[in-house]
């Protein structure tokens, strides 16, 4: 049986809350592979694997010729590409030596990017919320950090003329499409800011 401590040694699961690792440990299959035995064959249905012990080769067959195109070591996952893109496995995974893996069956995978604001590098006069997200527009005013005699533009930070968009900005919406839209809006605000600066 796979333990929560073993799951913590898989890099992508290392930062999970211990209770989440306990939940995973209860639903994964514990599989021991003999040398040469396949965990996944080209075209198999989707599942995510974590390599606990041993070494697994990535196999690809082209025109009937099998080639080793990579390998996975303890702490690695495999199968994530088929999960992320909703496809069958474009290659196979075979034990190069006695190996132990866990298998997490799943119909799909949701990838969340942007959970942490990486804003430590910003200058200190750019206002942030308690989690490090950049305050912009009305949020800057509400925090008492707007010092100019005009309203801040929607994406303008506490420093006039500096704009923020996307996941780094304090906002309940963390989506790529929203970030792209905000990026184009920020450019329009920069043009407006520069036009007003030239006029004054």
N, C-alpha and C positions, 0 to 999 in steps of 0.2 A: 504494500500500500504506500502510495506517495504521501509524504508529510508536508505540512505547511512550510517547514524549515527548508525542505528540498525545493519547493516551488520558489522560495525567496532567493535561491541561488541562480535562478534563471533571470538574466538581466532585465528583461522587460517587466517582470513581476516583482522585482526587488523593492520597489517603492509602494507596493500595495499595502493597504492597511492589513494587519495580521488577521483580522476577522475575515477579510476577503480571501486571503490565502487559505484559511481554514475551509471556506466554502468551496474553493477550487479543488482542494485536496480530496474532498468528498465526491467530486463528479468526474475526475480524470481517470483514465485507464492507465494502469501501471504495466508496461510492456518491456520484456527482456528480449533482445534480438541476438541471435547467434551470428557469427561472422558470415557475411554474404546474404543474410536474410533482409528482406525489404520491409521498411516501415510504410512506405508509400510507393506505388507504381504510377507511372505516367498515365493520366486519365482517371485516376481514382477520385472519389468524392472528397469534398473538403473536410479538413480537420486541422487543428493547430497542434504542433508537437513541441515539447521541451526536452532537450537532451540533458539527462541527469548524469550519465556515466558513459564512457567510451568515445567512439568517433564514428560519424555517419558521413558517407560520401554522397554527393549530389550527382545523379546519373542522368544523362541525356542521350537519347537514341536518334540518330539522323541517318536516313537511308539504310537502316538496319545495323548500323555500326554504333556500338555503345561507347560512350566516353565519360570519364569522370571530369566534371567541370567545376567542382568545389567540394568543400567539406564543412561539417559543423562539429563543434567541440562542446564539452559540458558548459552549460550556461546559455547556449544558443537556442533559438527557436527555429523551426522550419515549418513550412506550410502557410506562412503568413501572406505570401503573394496570392495564392489561390483564394484565400479567405478575403483579402482586401479587394480583389478585382472580380470576385464571384465566378471564377473559372475552375476547371478541373486542373490537376497538377500538370504543368508543362514538362516536368521531369520527374525522376524518381529519387528516393532516398534509401540507401542501403548501408547496413552496418559494415564498417571496415574491420571491426573487432567486436567482441562481446560488448553490447551497449544496452543501456537502460533509458527508456524514454517514457514520457507521459503523453497521452493523446486526449485532447479536448475536442469532442465532436461539437460542431456548431454550423449553423446554416449561413452565417455571415459574420462580419466584423465591423464595428463602428470605431473609427479612429478620431480621437479628439486632439487637436493641436491647439496650443495657445493657452493652456491651463495656468501657466505661470507667467507673470509679467517680468520680463528681463529689462528692468529700467534702472538698475544701480549705476549705470554709466552716465545717466542724464545729469545735467547741471542741477544743483540743489534748489534753484528758484523755480523749477518746474514742479507744480503741485501734483502730488500723488495721493491716492486714497490709502487706507491702511494695508491693503494687499499689494501696493506698488503699481497700480494702474494709473495712467495719466488722466488727470482731470481736464476737461475741456468745456468750452462754452458756458452754459448756465451752471454747470457743476463747479466751475472755477469761482463764479460769482457767489454761489451758495456757500462755498467754503471760506468766503471772505478773502480770497487770494487775488481778486482782480483789482488793479490799482489805476486803471486808465479811465478817462472820462468818455467812454463809449461802451456799448455792449460788446462782449467778446463774440467773435464768430463761432459758429457751432463747433468747429473742430480746433479752435484756437486754445492753446495752453495758457497757463498763468503768465507766460512771457509773450507779450504782443509780437506777432509775426512768426511765432513758432507754432506749427500745427501738428496734430497727432491723428492717426487713423488706424483702423484695424484692431486686432486683438489687444494691443498695448493700451488702448483707450478704455477708460472706465465706461462700461456699457453692458447691458444684459445680453446683447447680441454678439456672439462670437462665431461668425460664419465667414467663409472665404468670399462669398458674393457680397456680403455687407462691407468687408474690408476693401474690396475692389471699388465698390461704389463710393466709399468714404475717401479713397485715394484720389479719385477724380474730382470729388467735391473739394478736397484740400487744395488741389491745384487751382481751382477757381477762386478759393478764398485767398490764396497767396497772390494771385493777380489783382484781386480787389484791394488787398492790403497794400501792395506796392503802388497801385494807382492812387490810393488815398495818401500815401506817404509822399509821393511826388507832388500832389496838389497842395500839401501843407507847408 
